Amino acid sequence: MKPLFTDQARYNETGNALHNDVGEQLRPIFEAYVKLGYSPRDIAHIMHWAVSDLELTAVLDAPV
């Protein structure tokens, strides 16, 4: 698999682009729930868990 980090554990160019893309996609959802009165911290935790679920599914479905 291709890396998204440098040897110094920083985002490489593609990692930085991914970070920006994810932020752009999640921002409207995040802001909508904040506007509804929900805690930004709670929203962030749920988003984190959702991403963790995506990771777990990808790992479990990966060919051995």
C-alpha positions in Angstrom: 0.0 0.0 0.0 1.1 3.5 -0.7 2.0 5.8 2.3 0.2 9.0 3.2 3.0 10.0 5.7 6.6 11.0 5.3 9.5 9.3 7.2 9.0 12.1 9.8 5.4 11.1 10.4 3.9 14.1 8.7 1.4 14.1 5.9 2.9 13.8 2.5 1.3 15.7 -0.4 -1.5 13.1 -0.9 -2.1 12.8 2.8 -2.5 16.6 3.1 -5.0 16.5 0.1 -6.9 13.7 1.8 -7.1 15.7 5.1 -8.4 18.7 3.2 -11.0 16.6 1.2 -12.3 14.9 4.4 -12.6 18.3 6.1 -14.6 19.8 3.2 -17.0 16.8 3.1 -17.5 16.6 6.9 -17.8 20.3 7.6 -21.4 20.8 6.4 -22.6 17.7 8.3 -20.7 18.8 11.5 -22.0 22.4 11.2 -25.6 21.2 10.6 -25.6 19.2 13.9 -24.0 22.0 15.8 -26.7 24.3 14.5 -29.3 21.8 15.9 -27.7 22.3 19.3 -25.6 19.2 19.6 -22.2 19.2 21.3 -19.3 19.6 18.9 -17.3 17.1 20.9 -20.1 14.5 20.7 -20.4 15.0 17.0 -16.7 14.6 16.5 -16.7 11.4 18.5 -19.5 9.9 16.5 -17.8 11.0 13.2 -14.5 9.4 14.5 -16.4 6.1 15.3 -18.0 6.1 11.9 -14.6 6.5 10.2 -13.3 3.7 12.5 -16.1 1.5 11.3 -15.0 2.2 7.7 -11.5 1.3 8.6 -12.5 -2.0 10.3 -14.7 -3.0 7.3 -11.8 -2.3 4.9 -9.3 -4.3 7.0 -11.7 -7.2 7.5 -12.6 -7.3 3.8 -8.9 -7.0 2.6 -7.5 -10.0 0.8 -5.1 -12.0 3.0 
